[in-house]
Amino acid sequence: MEKRDYYEVLGVTKEASADEIKKAYRKLAMKYHPDRNPGDKEAEEKFKEAAEAYDVLSNPDKKARYDQFGHAGMGNQASDFSGMNFNDIFSHFADIFGGGFGGGFSGFSGFGGFGGGQGQQRRVRRGGDIRIKVKLTLEEVAAPVEKKVKINKQVVCPHCIGTGAKDPNSVTTCPDCHGSGQVVRQQRSMFGIIQQASVCPKCGGTGEVIKDPCPHCHGNGTVSGEEIITINIPAGVDNGMQMTVPQKGHAAQRGGVNGDLLVVFEVADHDVFERDGNNLYLNYYISIPQAALGASVEIPTLTGKAKIKIAPGTQSGQILRLQGKGLPQVNSRIVGDLIVNVNVWTPKSLTKEEKAMLEQLSTHENFVPKPGKSDKSVFNRVRQFFQ
């Protein structure tokens, strides 16, 4: 099924501020929340659809790319919430769902409602994101490529399996929140008694405390380590583009959801080709005889060589376009062109015999420059292609 426009999903315009986008998402999240719509598959899909829209529009980089290319240009930058369970979504947007959001509404059991004490969901920790640069050649950009990178990161402690405890008996239910991860405070006001839920300060929202911490990770549940990660890079990426590899960042302390790996691409300059978006530009030199007589020549491309015909009487600055020989657009079937700027090579040194031949030719009428209107417009054509 074709995805709806993200702005349409949230009911905001492209000019909406970050606050307006956040408020629109909170409203939809409450409307389609699973606790309010038990067993309603349509509400579940709308809840996840709103989460995906907010994930993109709340991120300046993702929003800018979506505004420019729409769904087709998002690729791996858009998270797929359709396959996530609700706990994953709640932890992904801790700023929206954390801190007792929903706890003050009568009959509203709090986000999640899946096993938390007193109807409240325990706080899910999230590991930190990792940002790296990956360098690519222009040849690697021409097709999908797989890169393996070694990342130094926080990994799950192998001794306690991320629990942070010396042994299973060292983990007990938090005595302050009784396992819910939240404490409720009551305050009198002119409107009556107001209840406010907040993260339990004793257990940090986990609902558990550790009597004897793991001696290897000192109760954190994570240790310094490394991981070799395979990154599948789509064809056509450019300098500064970013993709997200979900849950390949730092491991979260004492369980939870790993952070993400943010990959920024850096494409090296090429010795032969200049890049402009999806198009490639090539300066190609031919000899005076080739320009005058015409010729069939081979020119380089990113994937090999291509034959082109040089028409008799070709002038320096002639532009030739080879369709589909440029770079693909990210996550699209569109492929750019190879633009060839033909230059006639003038010898820098000549033998006596060569000088004599050219002096003889210079007296012939056909060797006297007689530019026509089309020849005079060569500069404009070149300027148009290279703007």
DADANOR-V674098 format. One record per residue. N is the residue number from 0. NEAR is the number of other C-alpha atoms within 8 Angstrom. D_LAST is the distance of its C-alpha to the last C-alpha in whole Angstrom. Layout:
N/NEAR/D_LAST
N/NEAR/D_LAST
//
This chain:
0/2/39
1/3/36
2/5/35
3/6/35
4/6/32
5/10/33
6/10/33
7/9/35
8/10/38
9/13/38
10/7/38
11/10/35
12/7/32
13/5/29
14/4/30
15/8/33
16/6/33
17/7/34
18/6/38
19/9/38
20/14/36
21/10/39
22/8/42
23/11/41
24/12/41
25/9/45
26/8/46
27/11/45
28/11/46
29/8/50
30/7/50
31/12/49
32/12/51
33/11/53
34/11/56
35/9/56
36/10/55
37/6/57
38/5/57
39/8/54
40/6/52
41/6/49
42/11/49
43/12/49
44/9/46
45/9/44
46/12/45
47/10/43
48/11/40
49/14/40
50/12/40
51/12/37
52/12/35
53/13/36
54/10/35
55/11/32
56/11/31
57/10/33
58/8/31
59/7/28
60/6/26
61/12/27
62/11/27
63/8/23
64/11/22
65/12/25
66/7/23
67/7/20
68/9/21
69/9/25
70/8/28
71/8/26
72/12/24
73/13/26
74/9/28
75/8/31
76/9/29
77/10/32
78/8/35
79/7/38
80/10/41
81/7/42
82/5/44
83/8/45
84/6/48
85/7/49
86/7/50
87/9/46
88/11/45
89/11/47
90/13/46
91/7/42
92/9/43
93/8/45
94/5/44
95/7/45
96/12/48
97/9/49
98/7/52
99/13/54
100/10/52
101/10/54
102/11/57
103/10/59
104/6/59
105/4/62
106/4/62
107/10/59
108/10/59
109/13/56
110/12/53
111/11/54
112/11/58
113/6/58
114/7/61
115/12/60
116/11/63
117/5/65
118/11/62
119/16/59
120/14/56
121/13/56
122/12/53
123/9/51
124/11/49
125/13/46
126/13/45
127/11/42
128/10/38
129/10/37
130/8/33
131/8/32
132/8/29
133/8/28
134/8/26
135/10/25
136/10/24
137/11/21
138/8/24
139/10/25
140/16/23
141/11/23
142/10/26
143/10/28
144/10/30
145/8/33
146/8/33
147/8/37
148/8/37
149/8/40
150/8/40
151/8/43
152/11/44
153/11/47
154/11/49
155/12/52
156/13/55
157/6/57
158/7/60
159/12/60
160/9/57
161/14/55
162/10/58
163/18/59
164/15/63
165/10/65
166/9/67
167/6/67
168/5/70
169/11/68
170/12/66
171/9/67
172/9/67
173/12/66
174/6/69
175/7/67
176/11/65
177/10/67
178/13/64
179/16/62
180/20/59
181/14/60
182/11/62
183/8/63
184/7/64
185/8/66
186/7/66
187/8/68
188/7/66
189/4/67
190/6/66
191/6/68
192/8/67
193/9/64
194/9/63
195/10/60
196/12/59
197/9/57
198/12/56
199/13/60
200/6/59
201/8/62
202/11/60
203/10/57
204/14/56
205/11/57
206/17/61
207/11/62
208/10/64
209/11/64
210/8/68
211/9/67
212/11/63
213/14/62
214/7/63
215/7/60
216/11/57
217/9/59
218/12/59
219/11/55
220/19/55
221/15/52
222/11/52
223/8/49
224/8/48
225/10/45
226/8/44
227/8/42
228/9/39
229/8/37
230/9/34
231/8/33
232/9/29
233/11/27
234/15/24
235/12/20
236/11/21
237/10/18
238/8/19
239/7/21
240/8/22
241/9/26
242/9/28
243/10/32
244/11/35
245/9/38
246/10/41
247/10/40
248/14/40
249/15/43
250/17/47
251/16/48
252/13/51
253/12/55
254/11/53
255/11/50
256/13/47
257/13/44
258/16/41
259/14/38
260/14/36
261/12/32
262/12/30
263/13/26
264/14/24
265/11/23
266/11/21
267/8/21
268/7/18
269/8/19
270/4/20
271/6/19
272/9/16
273/9/13
274/8/12
275/7/9
276/5/12
277/13/14
278/12/12
279/15/13
280/12/12
281/11/15
282/10/16
283/9/19
284/8/21
285/10/24
286/9/27
287/9/28
288/7/31
289/11/29
290/16/26
291/9/29
292/9/31
293/13/29
294/10/29
295/8/29
296/8/27
297/8/27
298/9/23
299/7/23
300/9/22
301/10/22
302/5/25
303/6/27
304/9/26
305/8/25
306/8/27
307/8/25
308/8/26
309/11/25
310/9/26
311/10/28
312/8/27
313/10/23
314/10/21
315/7/19
316/11/15
317/10/16
318/10/14
319/8/16
320/8/16
321/9/18
322/8/19
323/9/20
324/12/20
325/13/17
326/15/18
327/14/20
328/13/19
329/10/22
330/10/25
331/8/24
332/6/24
333/6/21
334/11/19
335/14/16
336/14/15
337/15/15
338/12/13
339/12/15
340/13/14
341/14/17
342/12/19
343/12/22
344/8/24
345/6/27
346/5/30
347/4/30
348/4/34
349/7/36
350/6/40
351/6/43
352/6/43
353/8/39
354/9/39
355/8/42
356/8/40
357/8/37
358/8/39
359/8/41
360/8/38
361/9/36
362/7/39
363/8/39
364/6/37
365/5/34
366/8/33
367/7/32
368/5/29
369/4/28
370/7/25
371/6/25
372/6/22
373/7/20
374/8/20
375/8/19
376/8/16
377/10/14
378/8/12
379/7/11
380/9/10
381/11/9
382/8/6
383/7/6
384/6/6
385/5/4
386/4/0
//
